Amino acid sequence: MTLTIERPAVAAFATRPVAVVAVALAAVLTALSGRYGFHRDELYFLVAGDHPAWGYVDQPPLTPLAARLSTAVFGDSPAGLRAVATAACAAIVVLAAAVCRELGGSRRAQVLAAVFTAVSGFVLAVGHMVSTATFDVLAWLAVCWFVLRLLRTGDGRWWLGVGAALALALPNLWWQARHGWPQFTVAGGISADDGVENRLLFVPEQLLYLSPVFVPVWIAGGLRLWRDPELRWARAFAPAYLILCVLVLASGGKPYYALPLLVVLLAAGCERYAARPRDTIVPVALTAALTALLSLPVLPPGAVSVVNAVNPEQGEQIGWPRLADATAAAWSRIPEGDRGRAVLLAQNYGEAGALAHYGPSRGLPAPYSGHMSFYDWGPPPDSADGPILLVRQREADGIEAHFTGCRRVGTVDNGHGLDNEEQQAAIVLCAGPAAPWSTLWPSLRHFY
């Protein structure tokens, strides 16, 4: 049904300049996509993509599926994997401009919305690497645009867009319900381990995620949505952001969960600055330089420690082949006659993903892990009652209590002195499991 509602006319979409911004961003991301290496989460997605399902304990199926498709088309490399993230990031920029248009933004304001979004730190970060946030931001920003189109035009056909976006979640909801809602368990673990930190950092990170320079823009956007009589139909988006912030704070969730609505506020505020776009050139250039340094692999690997304290995800792209090298050297210490009964076990999904990706060329068997969905792809057979080569983070020695005769036989060094999560990880050789794997496996499951 089509409703007849009088709404202010909107400007024509700034197709060409917005496309130039999106293409320029895609070109930068493509040029840098092959530096450093896979992120730990990307290595996990690659393995998950080889175990297709309607859901996983810690994520919906879209990200592993996208990872599998991207590498199938563009090659099994960081650049090939990240092609899909680059495309999603370009789409986010276009959607930001489209949201600005729906909120009465002029063509200049639309271009500003595209530029501001393109140089924002978190947007660059999720565009550089494949992550669940990459597609979360894209999907929720698309939903916001569909809702704005619906509210502005009164055309009920836009419900189809909203419904289609939400329908993507149904298979995962069905899977989660059948498996006892494990994602709530994962979320509870995040809240228990990082909830206090997430709450303390929530406000600072809201100010930093896009850019401190853009804070006046999105505050102006929120006030415009709330006060401007011509935008009364879209007023709900201003308190919606605040309500979402309260919910994220209460649950101890990640501060970036509120980012899509923050982009809407940013887009709404661009009209105020459209009359004097030259005044934004220097702030935007400084923002682009700083966010590129923090979010993109522009530094030599040996210098990543400079930014790793601010954005530790940079460091999680470095050192995985060397972890596989050290593991292969330790595996060679197992007598050849015992290797058929031996097990390669990783403490976390990053280690397991790296060994799955880099291990075969180094003579390593498929790894097992009790972490996240890797647990569901195990356990080893009970006939594997021989030695266990365990790869674990340096302080996670509690896992060794499940095995016998454990001794440290190697240490991981990423070669750059970078203090990331796997630097100085231990490689431990154990004589065997303390019980059959079928009995032992449930006690090895962990979500965080």
Buried (B, 14 or more C-beta within 10 A) or exposed (E): EEEEEEEEEBBEBBEEBBBEBBEBBBEBBEEBBEBBBBBBBBBBBBBBBEEEBBBBBBBBBBBBBBBBEBBEEBEEBBBBBBBBBBBBBBBBBBBBBBBBBBBBBBBBBBBBBBBBBBBBBBBBBBBBBBBBBBBBBBBBBBBBBBBBBBBBBBBEEBEEBBEEBEEEEEBBBEBBEEBEBBBEBBBBBBBEEBBEEBBEBBEEBBEBBBBBBBBEBBEBBBBBBBEBEEBEEBBEBBEBBEEBBEEBBEBBBBBBBBBBBBBBBBBBBBBBBBEEBEEBEEBBEEBBEBBBBBBBBBBEBEEBBEBBEEBEBBBBBBBBBBBBBBBBEBBEEBEEEEBEBBBBBBBBBBBBBBBBBBBEEBEBBBBBBBBBBBBBBBBBEBEBBBBBBBBBBEEBBEBBEBBEEBEBBBEBBBBBEBBBBBBEBBBBBBEBBEEBBEEBBEEBBBBB
